Amino acid sequence: MEAGGGALRLPRTIRMDGSDLQVFGRAAEPGEWAVSGAFAFLNRDPATVAGKERQAFANGFLGIASLGWSSFVVVSEATEAEREEVVRTLAQAFLDHWGAPSFEAAEPVAREEVAFAQSLCAKHPVNTLLAVTREWDGDGIKEGFRTVRAPREAEHARIWTIEPEDGFRSAEAQGIDLVKLAGGRT
């Protein structure tokens, strides 16, 4: 639990179908803790990011364990120990894959990324789906996040209706006073 009694929430990758396996060069495994992942594209020339990498930039969350991408994440409860493990794993990835000079230098940056991921989830109920869109603008990378709602179920098809028989007329149409017949009770 966090200070203030609220549940600690972090995003986890989710695979709705097989499309992530097709659109990303490396798809995250379902259930991985995730962060936004925009940092993977910092200091990149937008003109050099194409194909599956471009798809990861435009619409992907980064799974921490595999360093793969996921189109969606689901808001999930986490423990303090899990959050700390995410920070350590991400800091090690900064060291191994993104050129951090030391674990000590990478850890505060990883902590900041995890705190941002936590802030994305904080106001949403558990099991809320989130999606990201990203673009380059004059100031760098701009991200937008949205909740994904399940499509509304179509109204149930009507399987039967009550149709009056030929020649049937309602009591009112026949001039019958149902209140009077009921002895004045309504």
Disulfide bonds with the S-S distance in Angstrom:
none
